[in-house]
Amino acid sequence: MPLTLEQYVERLDARTDLPWPKAPPIDTPKARPKLNAMPVNAVFWTVYGTLVAVPQGELQFEHPQDFVTAAALEKVIKEFKMWQSMSRKPGAPSEYMRELFNKALTTLRLTSGGGGEKFPEVQTERVWDNIVKKLQQKEYTFDAVNYGSVTDYVKKIAYFYHASIQGAGPYPGAADALKLTADRGIIQGLLADGQCFTAGQLQRCLKQEDPDFDLDAVIPPALRIISSEKKARKPSDTLFKAAVALAGAKGISPAAVLHIGSNLERDIGPAKKHGFRTALFAGDKNSLSATAEQLKDPALRPDAMITELPQVLELIE
């Protein structure tokens, strides 16, 4: 029976034979929380930069330092036994793989904005689908018994690659904040930029704080709005309209939904535009995107500000 993507994430995390980048250290900003209770029936969370700490505060397709990306591509080639089906061009194998990766990524970035979407999102598994299909023309095969179909396989490659260029870990108190909010009877969802593996990666991080944490029990799959699935990234109206519709299907008006994020322009501003309550997470300089000037702007100014995730409980009447 092939591993699900979530099972693969957990299995990979347990391996000790591969070097993995560490989660970034948290750089606490000088910020004072602004806590005021609001009539909230649902909380929609941002993932990266709010629940999960990653370098640069968001997912990257390539590391800012070329040698890190090259090392990650070498790991992919070795892990998924791609070398025999790759072109024998001069240079390191990662150079040829980088060429394939860049071509696929560039093509998808140019074509994913079809339909008039102002903020298109590239699905990372499609980059690897493009690469795998090129390799299959040179008799490349993989272990379908463990990895599943090509569709499932490329998602696992995508996670392996991203986990190799960006370490990830939970922000302190993330698991407690989610569980205690659920205990209050508050509906919780995700409204976040992310990829096919984001839920699995979030679950992995939360289990570092609480080994028994069950993401599905706290945030069911039906309540997760992820940019890669919608093919649009924040601050796209596509995501926020989907959140309004999702809350409405539960009988909850936007004014009773609290959206928590760390970026004023991508999280807070569009959430306010669509009628949500808002809270800025100011717990890490690496992810916080908020200037003093922006905080004076009524269109961007959050209703509340938290510096520690469990403070969300003080925002709920």
Buried (B, 14 or more C-beta within 10 A) or exposed (E): EBBBBBEBBBEBBEEEEEEBBEBBEBEBBEBEBBBEEBEBBBBBBBBBBBBBBBBBBBBBBBBEEEEBBBBBBBBBBEBBEBBEBBEEEEEEBBEBBBEBBEBBBEBBBEEBBEEEBEBBBBBBBBBBBBBBEBBEEEEBEBEEEEBBEBEBBBBBBBBBBBBBBBBBBBBBBBBBBBBBBBEEEBBBBBBBBBBBBBBBBBBBBBBBBBEEBEBEEBBEEEBBBBBBBBBBBBBBBBBBBBBBEBBEEBEBBBBBBBBBBBBBBBBBBBBBEBBBBBBBBBBBBBBBBBEEEBBEEEEBBBBBBBBBBBBBBEBBE
